[in-house]
Amino acid sequence: MPHKTLSAIKPRKYQQDIYENCKDKNCLVILPTGIGKTLIALMLSIYTQKKHPNTKTLFLAPTRPLAEQHLKYFQKYLPELFAELTLFTGKINAKKRKELWERTDIIFSTPQCIGNDLKKNLYDLSNVSFLVEDECHRCLKNYAYTFVAEKYKEQADNPQILGLTASPGTDTKTIKQIAQNLGIETIELRTRDSDDVKEYLQEVKFDIIKLEFPKEFKEINDLIKTIYKRKVEELKNRKVLFRPANKISLLEVQGRLMKSISSGNKNFNAFAAVTACTQAIKLSHLIELLETQTLHTANNYIKTIFEQARENKSKAVKQIIKRPEFNQAYIKLTELISKNIEHPKLLQLIDLIEESIKQNPKNKTIIFSQYRDSVIKICKELNKIPNINAKVFVGQTKKADSGLSQKEQQEVIEEFKQGKTNILCATSIAEEGLDIPEVNSIIFYEPIPSAIRSIQRRGRTARLMKGKVIILITKETLDEVFYYTSIAKEKRMHKAIENIKKDLDNNKSIEPKKKNTQKKLF
């Protein structure tokens, strides 16, 4: 049994059961965030190294801080002399990496680093008896994860793969694709409501707060929607848009048109349609910001449209700023800002934080928002509240002024752990993987249409203590659309996983049926 080697930690029953079921199979493990996926990987690593002595484990995670976090976990619980552990990064020169590869038993890395080394034939994966891919919902298309998995299946003498995720995707096709890319033979799924998991988790309270969309905001929104609807109508008239218009369908149309133009289609309709489509995309984004974010965020975006027009960036932006409705909307928006009027969600958020800190001075909260501008504005407003020390937590960016390096991210997390900071205002960077301490509450500044990201956000609370998840929704806006979309996708995801698991357990193929591409000769 693996826990004879693990003296400092005892697996929970569901971890032991999953381990037993995955011992000699390629396994996809779907577990809520924060309930011990890494321990399962550690137990299986011990098992495969004992089964195939002098072989290696390769543990991949999408970011360096996350790979480092897994390394520290293994160092904490593995007996000192059991294995040599190393973190691989691109900062270590190639010659040194090759040497380290030869003498290391368990390697922690990002898929990009290993993928690049394999392309350069620095080493191969023949001696790796266990490959772990954390956050494996990323194992799609040409992502480095997929490349390493393919190479591993080709090269390994004794291949065994473990995929770990809190949410693999929402449709059958996507989940099957991940399972195929990893050569999955069985699936282990647990949710917060699974009988064997429930007892280890704290109660989580859900609070959906619905707010009215103010009349003044609606007036601005209607002006923008007037132009947007005209552009959508134009795309339909030009016979390029056949589905209901939304951000995804518009981006697809734009991509298709650009491809057609770059391959030589120079007709007027294509060029005019690209301009109309670009306008529709920009206006739809502005509508989303007005309905779901802060006035500050929407105002910043309008300013960038004016800036792009001044710099002659595109025909589309120049046409937008000529529209009287657009200028009327901008005037109304600046009037509201000059009166210090803000989105009702921001005002509600300030009330929630004031109340929570009164009730519990040690309260820790993560507030998620889709957009960096909103995160910065939220943080600024919350820091005006006595006893609040809020920090912005965002990813790296080419513009050094608004992003945090990985080192800075680690510093922010450390301050949050120590209680120096009591609120993190975060973009999607805080949804996945990172070792962020237990929090009392998670607040969605806006619902998100992605089930994967919704599950990951929620998983940040109610692990060791009772937690609260609060979702702010502006009525009769995209907030409501995104909220119900996410719920529907999550239901579809669980159904799809169950069906694929059933097929795998019954030895049914999950390979897609190949189309007959043979051309008839006659």
N, C-alpha and C positions, 0 to 999 in steps of 0.2 A: 504494500500500500504506500502511496507517495507520502502520506503525512508522517511516516516513520522518519523520513529525511527532514520533514518540516517540524521542528520542535517548537518554534516560536508562534506558530499559527495553526489553528484547527479549522479545516474546511467546514462550511455549513452543509447540511444534507443535500440541498439542490446543487451545490458546487461539486460534491462528491458524486452525485448521480450523473451530472453532466460529464464529469471526468471519465466515469466508467463507460458511458455511452460513446465517448469520443476517443477512447484509448487507441484504437487501431483503425480509425476512419478519418477521412477528411471531413471536418465538421464546421458548420456555420452556427455560432452561438449568438443568440439574440437576447440580450439582457438589459433591463433598465440601467441607466447611468448610475454609477456609484454603488453597485451591489456585488462587486467582486469578480469582474471578468479576468483581471490580471492574475488572480490566484489560480484560476483554471488553467491559464497558459503556463504558469509556473509548474503546476503539478504534472501537466502533460510534457513539459520540457524535461523534467526529472525522469519521467517514464521512458521517453524516447532515447534519452542519453544512456539510460541503464540497459535498454533493449539493444541499442546499437552503440557500444562503447567507442570512444574516440571520434564521435561525430559532433556536429555543431547544431545549435539552434539559431535561427535568424528571426529576430523580432522587429517588425517594421511598424512605424507609426507615422502619420502624415506630417508632423512637425518635429523639429529638434527638441524643444522643451518637453514634448510628450514622450519622445523616445528616451530622453534623460530621466523622466519621471518613472518609466517602466524599469529602467536600469536600477534606479535607487530602490524600487520595490523588491526586485530580485536580490540586490545586495543585502537588504534588510532581513529577508527570510530564508535565503539559501545558506546552508552551512559553508563556512569560509573556504574550505578546501575542495568543495564539490566541483566548482568550475571557474574558469577564467572569464571574466565579463568585460566587455569593452563597448564604448559608444563610438560609432563611426560618424564622422562629419566630413563635409567637403573641405574643412579647414586643415585637416590632416593631409599631408602630401601623399601622392599616389604610391610612392615607393614604401612609405611607412605603413600605409593602409594594407598593402600587400603582405608585409611582414606580420602586421597585427592579425590579419585574416588567418594566416598559417597557424598562429599559436593560441588564438582565442577559441573558447568553447561556445560562448553565447554572445552574439553580436546584436546590438541595438542600433537602429539606423532609420533614416527616411528612405522611402522607395527610390527617390531621385538619385541619392548618393550611390546606392547599390546598383541601380539601373545603369548609371553612367559607367561604373567600374566594369560591369558585365559587357557593355558595348565596347570597352577598350580591352577586353580579355585580360583584365588584371588578375582575375581568379575565376573559378567556376563554382557551381553550387552542388557538385557531385557528393560532397561529404556533409551536406546539410540534411539531417534526418527529421527536422521539424521547422516549418515556416509558419510564423504567426503574422497575420495582417490585421492590425487594429484599425477601427473605423473603416471596415472593409466595404461599406456602402460606396466608397470611392473607387472600388475596383471595377471600373467601367471604361469602355472605349479605349483610348490610347494612353490613359493615365499610367504613370510609372508602376503602380501597383500591379496592373494587368501584365505589363511586360515582364516584371520579376516573377510573377506567378507562372507565366508561360515558360520562361527559361528554367524555372525550378522543376516543373513537370517534365521538361525535356532532359535535364542534366542530373537530377538527384538519383543516387543509387537506392535510397530508401525514403521515398517522398511521403511526407505527412503534412497536411495543411490545416490550420485553424484560423477561421475568419471570425472576428469579433465586432459587434456593432450593437447599438441600442435600437437602430431602425434601418433596415436594409433598403427601403424604397416602398412605393405604394402600389405599384402595379405588377402583375404576374411576370410580364416580360422582363422588367428591370431586375426583379429578384432572381429569376431564372438565369439571366445573363451573368449576375454576380456569382451564382452557384456554379455555372459552367466555367467561368474564368478561373475559379478556385478549385475546380474538380470536386465539388462537394458531394459527399455520399449520404450525409444525414444532417438534420437540422434540430437544434435544441432551442426552443422558444420559451421564455418566461416573461410575464408582464408583472406589474405591481400587484395585480389581482390573483396571480397564480397562488394556489394553496401553500406550496412549499416556500414561497418567497414572502408572502404577506406578513408572516410573524416577525420577520427581520426588519421590516420597514415601519417608519413612523407614519402617523396619520397625516394626510395632506388635504388641506381645505382649499376648495376652489371658489373663487369669487369673480363673477363676471359683472363688471360695472359698465352700464350703458349710459351714454351721455347724449344730450341733444346737440345737433349740429346748428350753431347759431345762424340766425337769419342773415346777418352781415356777411358771414363766411359763404353762405349759400349763394348770395348775390354775386360774389366774386367768382365762385365756382361755376355758376350758370353762364357767365360771360365767356369763360374759358371753354366750357362744354359746347357753346354755340359754334366756335371755330372748329373744335375737335370733330363735331358731328358732320360739319361740311366736308372736312378732309376725308372722313371715313366714307361718306357718300361718293366723293370723287373717286376714291379707290375702287368702290363697287362699280361705278359707271365706266371706269377704265378697264374693267374686267380683270382685276388682279387680286381682289379680296372677295372670297366666297363664303367665309365663315364669320361668326360673330366677332366683332373687333374687341381685342384686348391686347395687353402688352405682348404676350407670347405670339398671337397670330400676326400682329403687326411686324414684329421682329422677323418672323418667318418670311413674310411678304418682302420685307426690305432685303433680306439675305438672298432670296430668290431673284429679285430684280437686279441687285448688284452683280450677282453671278452671271446673269444673262447679258448685262451690259459689258462686263469684262471679257465675255467670250465673243464679243463682236456685234451684239444687238444694239444698234445705234438709233433705233427709231424714237420719235418724239414722245410717244405714249409711255415708253419705259422710263425716260428721263423725267417727264412730268410726274409720273407715278412715284418715283423715288423721292422727289421733293415733297409731294403730298404725304407720303408715308413717314418721312423723317419728321415732318411737322406734327403728324398725328401721334407719333411716339413721344415727342417732347411734350406735347400738350397733355397726353395721358399721364405722363410722369408728374407733371405739375398738378393735375387733378388729384392724383394719389397723395401728393405732399400736402395739398390744401385740406383734404378730407381726413388724413390719418396722422399727420405730423405736427409741426409747430409753424406758426406764421413766419417765424425767423427762417426756418428751413425753406419754405416756399419762396420767401423774399430773396434769399440767397440764390435760388435757382433762376428766378426771373432775371436777377442781375447778371448771371452768367450768360443768359440768352442775349441780353443787350450787348454784353461784352463780345460775344461771338459774332454778332452782327457788325459791330464796329470794326472787328478785325477781319471782316469778309470771310468768315470761316465757312459759311455755306449759304446757298440760295434760300434754303428752308428757313433759317433763323431770320434772314432779312425780310422774308415775307410775313413771318409771325409778328415782328415788331411793328409792321405797317398796319396791322389790323386795329381798328378803333376799339373793339371789345377788349383786346389784350391791354391796350394802354389804359382803358377805363378800369380794368381789373387791377392793374399795377397802382393806379392812383388810390383806389379804394383800400388796397392792401397797406400802402404806406400810411394812409390816414389812421387805420386801426393800430398799426405799430406805434405811430406817434402818440396815440392815446394809451399806450402800454396795455393794449388788449391782446390776449393770447388765446390759443386753442384751449377749449374746456378740459381736454385731457391733461394738459400741463398743469392747470390749476388744481384739478382733482389729484394729480400725483403729488403736488406740494402738500395738500391736505393730508393725504395718506401717510406721507413720510413724517410730517409733524406729529400726527397722532401716534404712529408706531414708536417714535423715539420717546414720546411722553410715557407710553405704556411700558417700554423696556429700553432703558438707555444703552443697553449692549446689543440692541437689535442690528442685524446685518442683512442688507438687501442687495440683490442684483436687479437692475432695471435694464431690460433689453429693448433696443430700438434698431430698426433696419438701417437707419441713415446716420452717418457720422455727424452731420450738422445738427441733427436732433439731439444726439448724445451730448454734444458739446453744450448746447443750449440748456438741456435738462440739468446737466452737471452744474452749470453756472447758477441756475435758479435755485437748486437744492442747497448749494453752499451758502446761500443767504440765511438758511434756517440755523438757529443756534444749536450747537452740539452735533452738527452734521459735517462730516468731512467726506465729500464725494470725490471720486476720481474717475476720469475718463479711461476706459479700457478698450482700445481699438487695435487693429492689426497694423502691420508695416505698410508703408506707402512710399511712392517715389517722391512725393512732396514731404520733405522732412518735418515741416511745421505741424502737420496734422496726424502723423502716425507715430506708433511706438515700436521701437526695435524689440527683438525678443528679450534682450537684457532688461529693458525698461518694463516690459510686460511682467517679467519675473519679479521685479522690484515692487510693482503695484500689487501683485498677488501677495507678496510677503507682508506688505503693510496692512493688507486686508486681513491676513491670517492673524497678525499681531493685534488687530483692533485699532490701529492708528487711523485707518480708513474704515468707515462703516457702510459706505455705499459704493458699488461699482456701477457706472453707467456704461453699458457695453453694447458693442455691435455683435455680429455672429461669432467673432473670435472666441467669446466666452461660452459658446454653446457646446463646443466639442472638446472632450478629452482633458483639457488642462486641469491640474490639481488645485482647484479652487476650493477653499474650505466650506464646510457646512454653513448654509445661510437660513435665516428665519423665513424670508419671503423672496419670491421671484415676481417681478412685475413685467408683464408684456405691455410696453407702451402702445403696441399695435398687434393684432393677431397676424400670424403669417400663414400663407396658404400651403406651406410645406409641412407635411406630417413629420418628416425626419427631424427638421429643426425645432418643431414644436415639442416633440418628445424630449429632445436633448435639452432644451431650455427648462422644461419642467423638472427634469432629472437632477437639477442643481439644488433641490431642497428636499426635506423630509427623509433624510437618510438616517441621521443619528438623533434628531429631535423633530418634534412636530413642525410642519411647514405650511406655508400658504402660497398659493399661486393666484395672482390677480391679473385679469386681462381687461384692459381698457378698450371700449368699443364706442365709436361714434355712430349713432343710429342713422340708418338709411344712407350709408356710405360704403366704400370698398372694405372698411373694417368688418362689416357684417358678412360680406361676400367671402373674405379671406377666412373668417372664423369658421363658417359652415363648410367651406372647401376642405380645411384642415381636418375637421372631424370626419367627414366622408372619406377622405384619403386614408386616415388611420384605420377605419373599419375595413376598408378594402385591403390594406396592408396585411392585417391579421388573417383575413380570409385567404389571401393569396399564399401567405407563408404556410398555413395549415394544409392547403391543397398540394403545394410543392413537397412538403414534408411527407404527406401521404404517398405521393408518387415515388419519392426516393425510398421510403420504407417498403414499398411494394415492388421495388426494383424496376419501376417504370422509367423509361428514358425521359429526361427533361430537355433533351436536345431539340431545337426547333426543326420542323420538317423542312428538308432541303427542297428548294424548287428545282424542277427539271429545267436546266438551262441549255440542254442540248438542242441545237438548231436542226430543224428538219431540212433534209437535203432536197426533198422534192415537195 
